[in-house]
Amino acid sequence: MRILQNPDPALRAANDECKKFLDQVDQMHVLDFLSYRLGMLSRIIDRGTEKRLGNGLEIGLTETRLLSFLCINSPTTIRAIAAEMHLDKAQVSRAAAGLVKLGLAHREADPKDRRSATFVVTGAGQDYYNKQVVFARRGQKALLSQLDADEYAALSNAIDTLLAYGVEKSSKKK
């Protein structure tokens, strides 16, 4: 492997800019941390989403997201859902129980492991999802209208990079 003695000036300048940017972290206030700002943005977006869910059913945001997942991944287990959605198994279990109680999903024995259960979306669950996804897409369109195509592409790429980093980092702890 050949080590570059004199890298491209543009690459060297980009590396210098990156170092300057990272040095600024030492001076950042905690409220300016990316994790804090992303968490705040997520909560604000979630509040708006929860308001749009006001539909007479006792279904929260976690249940709605689980139902969406089940609509494309039925049947599946709590363990598989928790792993794929990066949620706590107890949180998924409570949400799944709520969906079952409302008749939007049902529970059945896992044919591969009788100690486990699988969850399947019901016809009523699919109907509910089909109605709600219209509102969800409307909200997504309003949110994304705040960005131009280049900003969205850059944000999406950055999120993918940070998600990959986070998943890798959390899997190494186990």
Helices and strands as residue ranges (DSSP letters): H 9-23, G 24-27, G 30-32, H 34-52, H 61-73, E 76-77, H 78-85, H 89-101, E 105-110, E 113-121, H 123-144, H 149-173
